[in-house]
């Protein structure tokens, strides 16, 4: 249950009940009543400064024009008729040009605690997804080499978004698109081939492709083949040899990607093969559908999409003059496939180096003409663009691994810092450039946000264990008096606990997973403030039990938040 939404809805209801009384009381001129709306609308927000009220409603100001009255006059009439009996609120007041401020009652704070206790590990869950099917496609790293730092960030963002959507009530599917065909895969095979032939003939006797993959991983694959086969593959045709090398190397690389992602806490429901989509004829059939819909034209022997008519920046080649389909054609087919599988929402997490392509494809796939041609609603597709990452140590950017001396990869990063730190840091500000400070990620102090939050969880656990040794264990709420939790720091902590369902819902609606980071950091901060201001050990029994219960519920909500991020909640540190 979202008690933030419940409180806002109740304010709207209280104001409109008061408005109905105003309309029937004779306190408004008849000429005004003739043009007055049946119901007042307005926003209800939590103000930054809650010293005058926990919620502020704008209904009186919004009604000024239709009622042809000053907002404060309307606010006065409304507040004369508001009845707070059995509501979440203890009082109200008028402020500024006509805001109506409401102060929360003890019953609301008690209900927050009861909800958190009754829902336990499910607290924060929402039903706004209504069981709809959502796909999140992310990472989709090129299997021709190890995963980059950009892939690492995309992995955290995609997996946490999937987790948020699950918490919000969606049936979520995680998918990795395997780019296991095309020019890059062919170049991968030719690169292994060149290294293999250099082993057979000598490095100086076989030329390496200018655009080939120069990494040590290519040399290692060639060496494995040479160890297994000797030089006998050198006698077969180059095309046959290259295909053998592709068939040998790709499964090895894909297995490594899966291994590193599992280490990172990521599991996919499907590894979707681009090659199988081509081999089945699905790409070709998709292009035929577009051709029949009149969206294609031929030029210089190639087949072009009329993308400018669909809202794109330029027309796109879908089939080259040599008969090969382009990446753009493959992406259209793949996203058609997503929609045909019946997902209500399909989200792509795209890297910084794909911004231009993603922007053009989004215009293509969400256009009315494309939806009509495919018979599918392209508005179900969403493209999220993440920004670049810069890894720094001692204030200086680093691009290579200390261990290998090569480009820094996800595996290298996980050798240096925990998956917890990786996921938490990468999930911060996804739409901004990120400076990932390796020194900060391993610091054990309040400057490190991961440590700060995890320490709050461990601190509460230690408190509970220490008090258990003295004979105090957290009671059920039915056995304590929550009204004793009435100081500012206690109520601020309860308010923050109440926010988790709201943050989950907003994060799911806006695809902004960084809200969960901010939420749990603030929850930890409010707990530390409460713990400093409100003594627990040594207090009178009833107050001790109430504060101990608040601490225990805070621990549960911290864990629930970290679970969404797939970050561990340690019992001790």
JOHUQUI-V592425 format. One record per residue. N is the residue number from 1. RES is the residue in one letter. SS is DSSP state (helix for helix, strand for strand, loop for the rest). PHI is phi in whole degrees, 0 to 359 (NA if undefined). OMEGA is omega as a letter, one per 20 degrees, with the letter a starting at -180 (NA if undefined). Layout:
BEGIN
{{N & RES & SS & PHI & OMEGA} {N & RES & SS & PHI & OMEGA}}
END
This chain:
BEGIN
{{1 & X & loop & NA & r} {2 & X & loop & 266 & a} {3 & X & helix & 281 & r} {4 & X & helix & 289 & r} {5 & X & helix & 298 & a} {6 & X & helix & 298 & r} {7 & X & helix & 294 & a} {8 & X & helix & 295 & r} {9 & X & helix & 296 & a} {10 & X & helix & 293 & r} {11 & X & helix & 298 & r} {12 & X & helix & 301 & r} {13 & X & helix & 293 & r} {14 & X & helix & 299 & a} {15 & X & helix & 294 & a} {16 & X & helix & 285 & r} {17 & X & helix & 293 & r} {18 & X & helix & 296 & a} {19 & X & helix & 297 & r} {20 & X & helix & 297 & r} {21 & X & helix & 295 & r} {22 & X & helix & 298 & a} {23 & X & helix & 294 & a} {24 & X & helix & 258 & a} {25 & X & helix & 270 & a} {26 & X & loop & 84 & a} {27 & X & loop & 275 & r} {28 & X & loop & 244 & r} {29 & X & loop & 305 & a} {30 & X & helix & 298 & r} {31 & X & helix & 296 & r} {32 & X & helix & 286 & a} {33 & X & helix & 299 & a} {34 & X & helix & 296 & a} {35 & X & helix & 250 & a} {36 & X & loop & 285 & r} {37 & X & loop & 290 & r} {38 & X & loop & 291 & a} {39 & X & loop & 217 & r} {40 & X & loop & 274 & r} {41 & X & loop & 244 & r} {42 & X & loop & 178 & r} {43 & X & loop & 266 & r} {44 & X & strand & 235 & a} {45 & X & strand & 232 & r} {46 & X & loop & 267 & a} {47 & X & loop & 289 & r} {48 & X & loop & 298 & r} {49 & X & loop & 259 & a} {50 & X & helix & 264 & a} {51 & X & helix & 294 & r} {52 & X & helix & 255 & r} {53 & X & loop & 162 & a} {54 & X & loop & 275 & r} {55 & X & strand & 224 & r} {56 & X & strand & 234 & a} {57 & X & strand & 251 & a} {58 & X & loop & 255 & a} {59 & X & helix & 302 & a} {60 & X & helix & 295 & r} {61 & X & helix & 290 & r} {62 & X & helix & 294 & a} {63 & X & loop & 272 & a} {64 & X & helix & 302 & a} {65 & X & helix & 290 & a} {66 & X & helix & 294 & a} {67 & X & helix & 271 & r} {68 & X & loop & 55 & a} {69 & X & loop & 222 & r} {70 & X & loop & 297 & a} {71 & X & helix & 303 & a} {72 & X & helix & 292 & r} {73 & X & helix & 296 & r} {74 & X & helix & 295 & r} {75 & X & helix & 299 & r} {76 & X & helix & 297 & r} {77 & X & helix & 297 & a} {78 & X & helix & 293 & a} {79 & X & helix & 292 & r} {80 & X & loop & 291 & a} {81 & X & loop & 239 & r} {82 & X & loop & 282 & r} {83 & X & loop & 244 & a} {84 & X & loop & 269 & a} {85 & X & loop & 303 & r} {86 & X & loop & 59 & r} {87 & X & loop & 256 & r} {88 & X & loop & 279 & a} {89 & X & strand & 237 & a} {90 & X & strand & 260 & a} {91 & X & strand & 197 & r} {92 & X & strand & 212 & r} {93 & X & strand & 202 & r} {94 & X & strand & 256 & a} {95 & X & strand & 221 & r} {96 & X & loop & 57 & a} {97 & X & loop & 285 & r} {98 & X & loop & 150 & r} {99 & X & strand & 296 & r} {100 & X & strand & 250 & a} {101 & X & strand & 264 & a} {102 & X & strand & 239 & r} {103 & X & strand & 252 & a} {104 & X & strand & 292 & r} {105 & X & loop & 265 & r} {106 & X & helix & 301 & a} {107 & X & helix & 297 & r} {108 & X & helix & 292 & r} {109 & X & helix & 300 & r} {110 & X & helix & 295 & a} {111 & X & helix & 290 & r} {112 & X & helix & 302 & a} {113 & X & helix & 295 & r} {114 & X & helix & 297 & r} {115 & X & helix & 294 & r} {116 & X & helix & 298 & a} {117 & X & helix & 291 & a} {118 & X & helix & 292 & a} {119 & X & helix & 274 & r} {120 & X & helix & 55 & a} {121 & X & helix & 292 & r} {122 & X & helix & 269 & a} {123 & X & loop & 297 & a} {124 & X & loop & 103 & r} {125 & X & loop & 291 & r} {126 & X & loop & 221 & r} {127 & X & loop & 250 & a} {128 & X & loop & 296 & r} {129 & X & loop & 288 & r} {130 & X & loop & 54 & r} {131 & X & loop & 74 & r} {132 & X & loop & 294 & a} {133 & X & strand & 272 & r} {134 & X & strand & 233 & r} {135 & X & strand & 250 & r} {136 & X & strand & 240 & r} {137 & X & strand & 254 & a} {138 & X & loop & 208 & a} {139 & X & loop & 66 & r} {140 & X & loop & 41 & a} {141 & X & loop & 293 & r} {142 & X & loop & 297 & a} {143 & X & loop & 283 & r} {144 & X & loop & 275 & r} {145 & X & loop & 193 & a} {146 & X & loop & 290 & a} {147 & X & loop & 287 & a} {148 & X & strand & 274 & r} {149 & X & helix & 295 & r} {150 & X & helix & 298 & r} {151 & X & helix & 299 & a} {152 & X & helix & 297 & r} {153 & X & helix & 293 & r} {154 & X & helix & 299 & r} {155 & X & helix & 296 & r} {156 & X & helix & 295 & a} {157 & X & helix & 296 & a} {158 & X & helix & 292 & a} {159 & X & helix & 292 & r} {160 & X & helix & 288 & r} {161 & X & helix & 298 & r} {162 & X & helix & 301 & r} {163 & X & helix & 295 & r} {164 & X & helix & 297 & r} {165 & X & helix & 297 & r} {166 & X & helix & 299 & a} {167 & X & helix & 296 & a} {168 & X & loop & 272 & r} {169 & X & loop & 100 & r} {170 & X & loop & 269 & r} {171 & X & strand & 269 & a} {172 & X & strand & 254 & r} {173 & X & strand & 237 & r} {174 & X & strand & 260 & a} {175 & X & strand & 225 & r} {176 & X & strand & 244 & r} {177 & X & strand & 272 & r} {178 & X & strand & 274 & r} {179 & X & loop & 278 & a} {180 & X & loop & 259 & r} {181 & X & loop & 205 & r} {182 & X & loop & 105 & a} {183 & X & helix & 300 & a} {184 & X & helix & 293 & r} {185 & X & helix & 291 & r} {186 & X & helix & 298 & r} {187 & X & helix & 295 & r} {188 & X & helix & 301 & r} {189 & X & helix & 296 & a} {190 & X & helix & 292 & r} {191 & X & helix & 291 & r} {192 & X & helix & 296 & a} {193 & X & helix & 302 & a} {194 & X & helix & 297 & r} {195 & X & helix & 293 & r} {196 & X & helix & 295 & a} {197 & X & helix & 294 & r} {198 & X & helix & 293 & r} {199 & X & helix & 293 & a} {200 & X & helix & 283 & a} {201 & X & helix & 250 & a} {202 & X & loop & 104 & a} {203 & X & helix & 301 & a} {204 & X & helix & 282 & a} {205 & X & helix & 257 & r} {206 & X & loop & 217 & a} {207 & X & loop & 282 & r} {208 & X & loop & 270 & a} {209 & X & loop & 302 & a} {210 & X & loop & 302 & a} {211 & X & loop & 260 & a} {212 & X & loop & 286 & r} {213 & X & loop & 275 & a} {214 & X & loop & 265 & a} {215 & X & loop & 292 & r} {216 & X & helix & 297 & a} {217 & X & helix & 297 & r} {218 & X & helix & 292 & r} {219 & X & helix & 297 & a} {220 & X & helix & 294 & r} {221 & X & helix & 295 & r} {222 & X & helix & 297 & a} {223 & X & helix & 295 & r} {224 & X & helix & 300 & r} {225 & X & helix & 295 & a} {226 & X & helix & 295 & r} {227 & X & helix & 297 & a} {228 & X & helix & 279 & a} {229 & X & helix & 250 & a} {230 & X & loop & 65 & a} {231 & X & loop & 260 & a} {232 & X & helix & 292 & r} {233 & X & helix & 288 & a} {234 & X & helix & 291 & a} {235 & X & helix & 269 & a} {236 & X & loop & 271 & a} {237 & X & loop & 295 & a} {238 & X & helix & 300 & a} {239 & X & helix & 295 & r} {240 & X & helix & 292 & a} {241 & X & helix & 295 & a} {242 & X & helix & 298 & r} {243 & X & helix & 295 & r} {244 & X & helix & 298 & a} {245 & X & helix & 292 & r} {246 & X & helix & 296 & a} {247 & X & helix & 297 & r} {248 & X & helix & 279 & a} {249 & X & helix & 280 & a} {250 & X & helix & 300 & r} {251 & X & helix & 301 & r} {252 & X & helix & 295 & a} {253 & X & helix & 294 & a} {254 & X & helix & 295 & r} {255 & X & helix & 298 & r} {256 & X & helix & 293 & r} {257 & X & helix & 300 & r} {258 & X & helix & 298 & a} {259 & X & helix & 298 & a} {260 & X & helix & 290 & r} {261 & X & helix & 290 & r} {262 & X & helix & 297 & r} {263 & X & helix & 300 & a} {264 & X & loop & 274 & r} {265 & X & loop & 88 & a} {266 & X & loop & 245 & r} {267 & X & loop & 231 & a} {268 & X & loop & 257 & r} {269 & X & loop & 283 & a} {270 & X & strand & 209 & r} {271 & X & strand & 253 & a} {272 & X & strand & 276 & a} {273 & X & strand & 273 & r} {274 & X & helix & 294 & a} {275 & X & helix & 298 & a} {276 & X & helix & 297 & r} {277 & X & helix & 295 & r} {278 & X & helix & 293 & a} {279 & X & helix & 298 & a} {280 & X & loop & 284 & a} {281 & X & loop & 87 & a} {282 & X & helix & 293 & r} {283 & X & helix & 295 & r} {284 & X & helix & 300 & a} {285 & X & helix & 292 & r} {286 & X & helix & 294 & r} {287 & X & helix & 295 & r} {288 & X & helix & 298 & r} {289 & X & helix & 299 & a} {290 & X & helix & 292 & r} {291 & X & helix & 295 & r} {292 & X & helix & 296 & r} {293 & X & loop & 278 & r} {294 & X & loop & 77 & a} {295 & X & loop & 263 & a} {296 & X & strand & 240 & r} {297 & X & strand & 212 & a} {298 & X & strand & 256 & r} {299 & X & strand & 207 & r} {300 & X & loop & 55 & r} {301 & X & loop & 81 & r} {302 & X & strand & 254 & r} {303 & X & strand & 255 & a} {304 & X & strand & 245 & r} {305 & X & strand & 267 & r} {306 & X & loop & 285 & a} {307 & X & helix & 288 & r} {308 & X & helix & 295 & r} {309 & X & helix & 288 & a} {310 & X & helix & 267 & a} {311 & X & loop & 103 & r} {312 & X & loop & 279 & a} {313 & X & loop & 283 & a} {314 & X & loop & 204 & r} {315 & X & loop & 291 & a} {316 & X & strand & 239 & r} {317 & X & strand & 285 & r} {318 & X & strand & 255 & r} {319 & X & strand & 222 & a} {320 & X & loop & 287 & r} {321 & X & loop & 296 & r} {322 & X & loop & 274 & r} {323 & X & loop & 93 & a} {324 & X & loop & 274 & r} {325 & X & strand & 277 & a} {326 & X & loop & 274 & r} {327 & X & helix & 300 & a} {328 & X & helix & 296 & r} {329 & X & helix & 297 & r} {330 & X & helix & 298 & a} {331 & X & helix & 294 & r} {332 & X & helix & 299 & a} {333 & X & helix & 296 & a} {334 & X & helix & 297 & a} {335 & X & helix & 285 & r} {336 & X & helix & 299 & r} {337 & X & helix & 300 & r} {338 & X & helix & 302 & a} {339 & X & helix & 293 & r} {340 & X & helix & 293 & r} {341 & X & loop & 282 & r} {342 & X & loop & 86 & r} {343 & X & loop & 288 & r} {344 & X & loop & 286 & r} {345 & X & strand & 225 & r} {346 & X & strand & 230 & a} {347 & X & strand & 248 & r} {348 & X & strand & 255 & r} {349 & X & strand & 256 & a} {350 & X & strand & 247 & a} {351 & X & loop & 279 & a} {352 & X & helix & 299 & a} {353 & X & helix & 279 & r} {354 & X & helix & 244 & a} {355 & X & helix & 302 & a} {356 & X & helix & 296 & r} {357 & X & helix & 297 & a} {358 & X & helix & 296 & a} {359 & X & helix & 297 & a} {360 & X & helix & 291 & a} {361 & X & helix & 294 & r} {362 & X & helix & 298 & r} {363 & X & helix & 298 & r} {364 & X & helix & 297 & a} {365 & X & helix & 286 & a} {366 & X & loop & 264 & r} {367 & X & loop & 288 & r} {368 & X & helix & 298 & a} {369 & X & helix & 297 & r} {370 & X & helix & 293 & r} {371 & X & helix & 300 & a} {372 & X & helix & 292 & a} {373 & X & helix & 296 & a} {374 & X & helix & 274 & a} {375 & X & loop & 69 & a} {376 & X & loop & 221 & a} {377 & X & loop & 273 & a} {378 & X & helix & 294 & r} {379 & X & helix & 292 & r} {380 & X & helix & 282 & r} {381 & X & strand & 270 & r} {382 & X & strand & 225 & a} {383 & X & strand & 242 & r} {384 & X & strand & 255 & a} {385 & X & strand & 251 & r} {386 & X & loop & 265 & a} {387 & X & loop & 259 & a} {388 & X & loop & 290 & r} {389 & X & strand & 239 & r} {390 & X & strand & 238 & r} {391 & X & strand & 270 & a} {392 & X & strand & 233 & r} {393 & X & strand & 221 & a} {394 & X & loop & 54 & r} {395 & X & loop & 78 & a} {396 & X & strand & 248 & r} {397 & X & strand & 293 & r} {398 & X & loop & 234 & a} {399 & X & loop & 235 & a} {400 & X & strand & 234 & r} {401 & X & loop & 281 & r} {402 & X & loop & 296 & a} {403 & X & loop & 283 & a} {404 & X & loop & 257 & a} {405 & X & loop & 74 & a} {406 & X & loop & 252 & a} {407 & X & strand & 307 & a} {408 & X & loop & 293 & a} {409 & X & strand & 243 & r} {410 & X & helix & 301 & a} {411 & X & helix & 300 & r} {412 & X & helix & 299 & a} {413 & X & helix & 297 & a} {414 & X & helix & 290 & r} {415 & X & helix & 287 & a} {416 & X & helix & 262 & a} {417 & X & loop & 226 & a} {418 & X & loop & 286 & r} {419 & X & helix & 299 & r} {420 & X & helix & 303 & a} {421 & X & helix & 295 & r} {422 & X & helix & 303 & a} {423 & X & helix & 295 & a} {424 & X & helix & 294 & a} {425 & X & helix & 293 & a} {426 & X & helix & 293 & a} {427 & X & loop & 277 & r} {428 & X & loop & 279 & r} {429 & X & loop & 47 & a} {430 & X & loop & 298 & a} {431 & X & loop & 268 & r} {432 & X & loop & 235 & r} {433 & X & loop & 298 & a} {434 & X & strand & 243 & r} {435 & X & strand & 258 & a} {436 & X & strand & 266 & a} {437 & X & strand & 269 & a} {438 & X & helix & 296 & r} {439 & X & helix & 295 & r} {440 & X & helix & 294 & a} {441 & X & helix & 295 & a} {442 & X & helix & 251 & r} {443 & X & loop & 290 & r} {444 & X & loop & 251 & r} {445 & X & loop & 206 & a} {446 & X & loop & 291 & r} {447 & X & loop & 288 & r} {448 & X & loop & 273 & a} {449 & X & helix & 298 & r} {450 & X & helix & 293 & r} {451 & X & helix & 298 & a} {452 & X & helix & 302 & a} {453 & X & helix & 287 & a} {454 & X & helix & 296 & r} {455 & X & helix & 295 & r} {456 & X & helix & 299 & r} {457 & X & helix & 296 & a} {458 & X & helix & 294 & a} {459 & X & helix & 296 & r} {460 & X & helix & 294 & r} {461 & X & helix & 300 & r} {462 & X & helix & 296 & r} {463 & X & helix & 301 & a} {464 & X & helix & 298 & a} {465 & X & helix & 296 & r} {466 & X & helix & 296 & a} {467 & X & helix & 286 & r} {468 & X & helix & 298 & r} {469 & X & helix & 294 & r} {470 & X & loop & 263 & r} {471 & X & loop & 95 & r} {472 & X & loop & 252 & r} {473 & X & loop & 234 & r} {474 & X & loop & 301 & r} {475 & X & loop & 275 & r} {476 & X & loop & 292 & a} {477 & X & helix & 299 & r} {478 & X & helix & 297 & a} {479 & X & helix & 258 & r} {480 & X & loop & 233 & r} {481 & X & loop & 252 & a} {482 & X & helix & 294 & r} {483 & X & helix & 292 & r} {484 & X & helix & 288 & a} {485 & X & loop & 271 & a} {486 & X & loop & 239 & r} {487 & X & loop & 279 & a} {488 & X & helix & 301 & a} {489 & X & helix & 291 & r} {490 & X & helix & 292 & a} {491 & X & helix & 289 & r} {492 & X & helix & 297 & r} {493 & X & helix & 293 & r} {494 & X & helix & 295 & r} {495 & X & helix & 300 & a} {496 & X & helix & 293 & r} {497 & X & helix & 302 & a} {498 & X & helix & 295 & a} {499 & X & loop & 280 & a} {500 & X & helix & 302 & r} {501 & X & helix & 301 & r} {502 & X & helix & 296 & a} {503 & X & helix & 294 & r} {504 & X & helix & 298 & a} {505 & X & helix & 295 & r} {506 & X & helix & 294 & r} {507 & X & helix & 300 & r} {508 & X & helix & 289 & a} {509 & X & helix & 293 & a} {510 & X & helix & 262 & a} {511 & X & loop & 54 & a} {512 & X & loop & 244 & a} {513 & X & loop & 287 & a} {514 & X & helix & 295 & r} {515 & X & helix & 300 & a} {516 & X & helix & 290 & r} {517 & X & helix & 305 & a} {518 & X & helix & 299 & a} {519 & X & helix & 299 & a} {520 & X & helix & 287 & r} {521 & X & helix & 296 & r} {522 & X & helix & 293 & r} {523 & X & helix & 298 & r} {524 & X & helix & 298 & a} {525 & X & helix & 297 & a} {526 & X & helix & 290 & r} {527 & X & helix & 293 & a} {528 & X & helix & 301 & r} {529 & X & helix & 294 & r} {530 & X & helix & 300 & a} {531 & X & helix & 295 & r} {532 & X & helix & 284 & a} {533 & X & helix & 271 & a} {534 & X & loop & 239 & r} {535 & X & loop & 292 & r} {536 & X & loop & 248 & r} {537 & X & loop & 298 & r} {538 & X & loop & 91 & r} {539 & X & loop & 283 & r} {540 & X & loop & 303 & a} {541 & X & helix & 307 & a} {542 & X & helix & 298 & a} {543 & X & helix & 290 & r} {544 & X & helix & 302 & a} {545 & X & helix & 297 & a} {546 & X & helix & 294 & a} {547 & X & helix & 289 & r} {548 & X & helix & 296 & r} {549 & X & helix & 296 & r} {550 & X & helix & 299 & r} {551 & X & helix & 296 & a} {552 & X & helix & 297 & r} {553 & X & helix & 294 & r} {554 & X & helix & 298 & r} {555 & X & helix & 302 & a} {556 & X & helix & 297 & a} {557 & X & helix & 288 & r} {558 & X & helix & 299 & r} {559 & X & helix & 297 & r} {560 & X & helix & 301 & a} {561 & X & helix & 293 & r} {562 & X & helix & 293 & r} {563 & X & helix & 298 & r} {564 & X & helix & 299 & a} {565 & X & helix & 279 & a} {566 & X & loop & 57 & r} {567 & X & loop & 248 & a} {568 & X & loop & 290 & r} {569 & X & loop & 245 & a} {570 & X & loop & 292 & r} {571 & X & loop & 280 & r} {572 & X & loop & 212 & a} {573 & X & loop & 218 & NA}}
END
